[in-house]
Structure formats: C-alpha cells, structure tokens
Amino acid sequence: MVDTSGSMSGEKIHHARLAASSFIDGLAEGDIVSLYSFSSGVTELAPPTVVTATSRAMLLQRVAGLYAAGGTSLYGGLQ
C-alpha cells in the first residue's frame, strides 16, 4: 500500500517509490505480494502475485509509475 495523495508530492513520492522498490527487491522468489496505491480512492496495481523475475520487473515498473495527486482516502487504503 503506497500513499499517492497530493501531500506526497516532491521528495515524499520519490522516497515512497524507493521504499516500495526496495521492499519488492527484498522479496524471495515464490513470495506472494499485492500492490495498491491510495489517494482520493484506492487503486489495485497488482493483485496477489507470485514473485518471479518477470513479475518482479512488472511490479517495479508499476511502482516507478506512481505519482502524487488527489486527496487522502486513508480509510479506503486501510480497508
């Protein structure tokens, strides 16, 4: 879950991308991970995904495309 609300603009979203990428890089082959972002709403970027070399590259690409915009639907993100 990554906060991509407008308050995350600038260095904050950059650091969030770095943290998410580092987390994904640290996963072992065969681990299962989901990727969501939240701002004004919640967006599923990757459903439960088994980590392989191919899926890791896809996950990292989706993290690289995150940008800050919108409000903060914290409740939706937690839900």
N, C-alpha and C positions, 0 to 999 in steps of 0.2 A: 504494500500500500504506500503510495507516494502522494504527498500533498503537492498539487499543482495549482493552487489558488493564486490569485493575483499578488498576494502578500509574499509569495515565494520568488518574485522576480529578481533578476540580477544574480548576485553571487549565491543566494539561497537555492535557486533551482539548479545551478551548476553543482553545488555541493550535494544536493539531493540525488542528482544523476550519478555523481561519483560514488556515493554511498550505495545506491541501488546496484550499480555496475560491480562494485567490489563484492557485494553480497552474492550476486549471481556468479561471479568468477570463483567464489569460495564454495559453491555447491559441488557435490560429488556427482559423477555420472550415475544415473538411476534415481537421484533425488526427484521429488515432485514439488513444483513451485507454481504459484499463480501470481499474476501481476495486475494490479489495479491502480488507478490514479483517482484522485478526487479533487474537485474544485466546487463549482456550483452543483455538480452531480457526481456520480460515480461511473467510471469507465473501466470495463474489463479489457485489459490489454492482452492478456493471455490467460485462458482457462487453466485448470490444473494440467501441468505439462511435465512430462518426464524429461529430465535433463540429459541431453546428448550433445555432441559437438554441434550439430545442426540447430537444435532447439536453443542452445546457449547463445549462439550467434543471433538468432531471431529475437530472443529476449533482450540482449544487449542493444540491438538495433531499435527496439521499441522504447527502451529507456533513453537512448540518445535523442529520440524524437520528442521527449517530454518538454513542455513549455508552460510557463506560468500565465494564467488568465482566470477570470471569474471570481466568484465568491468562495466561501469555505463551508462546505456541507460536511462538517466534522461528524455529525450523527450518521449521515449516509455512509461515510467512509468506514466508521466503526461497525456499522450494521453489516 
